[in-house]
Amino acid sequence: MVSENSGSSNQTQNRRHPRKPIRANVTYHYENTRLNRMMTGSGFTMNLSQGGALIRIESYLPPLSEIDLNIQTSDGKIVKTRARVVHCKRVAFNRYDAGVQFVTVKQKK
């Protein structure tokens, strides 16, 4: 995640994988053990890297939770990932930015 504040250059320099400002549609599934039910949602990527993404979604996801994330590429393929939520911050009404780290990645046609 690259922000416009003064500390962002240090954060960007410390990243293992550079982020690219790529917008792609996403869907996710999250097992909410506290409520004992499966949650689903959708949104889009704000940026992507080899190791993770910043996604804009409509519901809060707890940090350290794992989600099944599907990313639709520009050529229509679906990349299925298992991702760990690193942070989730409210940015507007029903809008959250969640930083996720990829755990596993598989591509489907």
N, C-alpha and C positions, 0 to 999 in steps of 0.2 A: 504494500500500500504506500503510495507516495502522496503526501499531503503538501499543502502550500505553506505550512508553518516553517519557522526557522530551523527546527530540529529535523526536518525531513531529509536533508542531505546526508546526515550521519546515519539515519535509518536505512536509506537507500544504499549507501556504501557498504553497510554491514550485511546486506542480503546475499545469500548464497546464489540465488537465481534472480536475474533481473526481471522486473515486471514490465509487461507490455500493455498499453491501453487498448484492450480488445473487448468488444461488447458481443456477448453471445447469450442466447437464452438458456436458462437452467431450470431444472426441476429437482426437487429433493424429497427424501423420505427420512424421517427421524422418529425413532422409537422413544416416546416420552414415558419413561418408567415411572415417574411420579404420578402421572395420570393414567398409566396403564393403557396407552393407546398409541397408534401410529399417526404421526402428523405428516402432512404433505404440504408442499408449497412450491412457488415458482418465483422467478425473478430473472436477473441478468448479471453477467460479470461486468465489473468496472475495470478490472485488469486481471491478467493471467501471467503465470510464470510456470516453469517446469515443476516447481515444488508446491504451488498453491494458487489461490485466487482471492480477490475481494469480490464478494457478491452482494448485490442489493436485493433484498427480499422484503416480504410484508409481515413476517413474524419473527419474534426474538428466538434465537437459538442459544442455549447455555454454553459458555466456554467449556472446553474439554469433552463435549459430547461428540459422538461420531454420527455422520450422516451419509446416506447414499446419494450422491450428486450426479446428475446427468447433464452434460454440457453439449449443446447442439452446435456443431461446427458450421462454418459458412457454406460448406458443400453438402450440408444436410445429414452428415453422419453424427452419431451420438457417441460421446466419450463418457463411459460409466466410471465413476470414481467412488472410492470410500474416502471420506475426508474428516479431519478433526477440526472442530471449531476452536480457533485461537482467541478470537475476540468477537463481540457483537455489540454494536453501538447504535442507538436510535439517532436517526438523522432528520426525521420528520414524522408526521402522523402516519402510522402504519408503514414506515420505511426504516429499514435497518441495514447497516453495512456490516457484513460478517466476513472476517478474515479466516480462511480455511487452509489447512495444510493437507496435501494429498497423502493418503496412506497407501492406496493401491489405485492403479489406472488400467482400464480395459477399453478398447475401441470396438464399437459395433457398427456394422454397415447399415 
